[in-house]
Amino acid sequence: QVLDDGRLTDNKGRVANFKNTIIIMTSNLGSHIIQENFESISENNREEIIEKTKAEVMDLLKKTIRPEFLNRVDEIIMFEPLTKEQVKEIVKLQINQISKRLEEQQMKIELTDYAIEALVDIGFDPQLGARPIKRAIQKHILNQLSKQILAGKVKSNENIVVDYLGEGFVFMNKKEEMQKAN
């Protein structure tokens, strides 16, 4: 009903209009193909592997899902693995959000390029997407920062600089008079 007529009727006869609706469906069908193919992905063979993977997944879709259903779907999109550059942008966005939360407590945080690169290296996994990035930031930045705050090493009106020195992340304080908006 939804895909054919753009409406859905419940068991009490009420009709829900789906005419101006975008329906997004997800599937794990072909995930084993994606996992296997993306294990060997690099910048040199990225496009080739993505095209090969799309073709294999589409073949599997056609073999597994009935044509009557597939013909009702306007577009099929296979998500591509993140690049290191995209992961770097995600790290920067996440740190920016953390920084905004800290500003409410009159603190600032900034990461050196080395710290950002270390988080990218730790959180980069073409097969798992952005989730490892969040875990890396939680473990190496937020948890450590929380410990520093609880230990009294980081206080209000301070600028926290996070660096990476090969063996781990280092937190440094730079006192800074923060302007209060009145």
N, C-alpha and C positions, 0 to 999 in steps of 0.2 A: 504493500500500500504506500509506504513512504517513498520508495524509489520510483514507483510507477506513477502514482497520482499526486504525490506531494502532500499527502495528508495521512493522519493516523487516527483510527477510531478505537476508543477504549471499550471495555466490556459494558459500560453504561451508555454507550452511544454517543459520547462526547467526541468531537472532532478537533484534533490539533493540526494546525496549518504548518506544513513543512515546505511551502513553495519557495520561500526566500531563505532557505537554510543550507548551510554547508555542513555536510556530514563527513566527519573524519573517522576513518576506521584504521586500526593498526593490526598488525599480525606478526607473529614470530616465524611464520612460514619462510623457510629459506635462511633462517638465522645461522644454521650450521654452515651454509655456503659462505655467508658473509664473514663469519668468524674465521674460517679456513683461508679465504682469499685475502682478508685484511691483515693476516699475520705477517705477510711478506710485503706489505705496502711500504713504499718509500716515495720521496719526491720524484725520483727518476721514472718509476713505473706506475705512479698514482692513477693517471687517466686510463691507462690500459687495463689495470686491475678493476677499476670502478666500472668500466664498460663491460668487461667480461662478467663481473659479478651481477650487474643489472640483467644481462642476457640470461644467465643461468637462473636467477630468481624468477624472471618473467616466464621462462620455460616451465619451471616448477609450478608457478601459479596456474598456468594454462592446463597443466596435467592434473592439478589438485582441485581447483575450483571450477564449478560448472560454468559453461559459457553464458548461460542465461543470467547468472549473477554478474559475471565480469562485464557483460555488455551494458549493465546498468551503472557501472562505475565510469565517471568521466575521466579521471586521471589517476595514475598509480605513480607514486613517488617513493623512491628508495633513498633514504638519508645516507649521505656520504660521511666518511670519517672526518673528524676535525683535523686540521693541519696544526703544526706547532705554532704558527703565527696566530691562528684563531684561538688556540688555547691561551696564548699570551694575552690576547685581548680580554678573554674571559677572566683571567687572573686579575688584570687591571680593574675590570668592572667589579669583581668581588671585593677587592681591596678598597675600592672607592666607596662601596656600600658600608664596609666596616668603618671606614674613616668618617662617614656621615654619622654613624651611630656613636662613635667616640666623641665627635664634636659636641654632642648633647651633654657629655661629661667633661667638657673643656679639655679634651685631649686630641692630639693629632697623631696620625701614623703615616709614615712614608716608607716605601721599600726601595732599596737600591736596585739597580739593574741586575746585579748578581743575585739578589734575593728573588727577584721576579723570575729570572732564568732558572734558578734552582727549583722553584715551585712548578714551573712549566715542565722541567725534566721529571720531577717526581709525579706530577699529575697527568702526564701525557700518555694516553693509551688509545690508539685508534679504534680498538674494539669496544671500549667501554664509554666513549663519549666524554661528557663533562663531569660526570659524578666523581671520578678520582681527584679532580681539581678541588672540589669542595672538601673532600676528606683531607687532602694535603694541607689546605689552608686552615682547616679546623685543627688538625694535629700540630702543625709546625708554627702557626701564627697565633690563632685564637687561644688554644690551650696554654701555650707558653706565655702569651700576653696576660691571660687571666692569672696565672701563677705569679707573674711579676707584680700585678696590681695587688693581689692578696698579700704578697710579701712586703708591700709598701715601697717597692723599688720604682714603681711608676705612679705618679700622682697627677692631680689636675694641673692644668696650665703647663703641660709638658708636651714636647714633640718627641714621639717615639720613632726612631729610625731603625729599620730592620735590615740587616746585611747578611750575606751568606759568605762564610770564610772556609769553604771546602769541607770542614768537619761538621758544620751545622749552622743554624741560624743564630745570629747575635742581635740582642736588643740593646739599643743605646738611647739614653735620655738626652734631649737637648731642651733646656728650660726655654720657655717662650711665653711672653705675655700675650695672652689671647684676648682679643677685643670682645667685649660683651655688648651685644646689641640691646639698647634700652628702648 
